[in-house]
Amino acid sequence: AKFYSRFYKLMQHFSKLHSNIKLVKYEELIAGPEQKIKELVSYCDLDWQPQCLDFHLNTAPVSTASKMQVRQPLNNKAIGRWKKFKPYTNEAQTHLVNEGVIGLIK
């Protein structure tokens, strides 16, 4: 929770200083992938290509921890997954609420 609240505040700070930082909520990306990806491509001053939606079909080598995920289409499997751990997050929630990062989670 401390790491996340510091990251959150750092991103807010940089967003105020520089216009070249774009924050994207995963839930919004999943709800409207084509719209959000088009926004990102435009934000990066790149040309839109329909293949941007088919990233999972790219056969280029990937050597990151997410190499299995990038071979799958966008999905909502991770959304809300945290809720099964909610009973164990009271201390983290309190910290994030006190730091102004989140509202009280019910």
RASULCOR-V649929 format. One line per field, one symbol per residue. psi: psi as a letter, one per 20 degrees, with the letter a starting at -180 (. if undefined). burial: b if it has 24 or more other C-alpha atoms within 12 Angstrom, else e. Layout:
# RASULCOR-V649929
psi = ???
burial = ???
This chain:
# RASULCOR-V649929
psi = hggghggghghgghhhhqjkpopppghhghhmgggghggggghjlrppphihikhiipjqqplrhjhhhijqrqrjhipihhhiigijjgggggghghijhrrpp.
burial = eeeeeeeeeeeeeeeeeeeeeeeeeeeeeeeebeebbeebeeeeeeeeeeeebeeeeeeeeeeeeeeeeeeeebeeeeeeeeeeeeeeeeeebeebeeeebeeeee
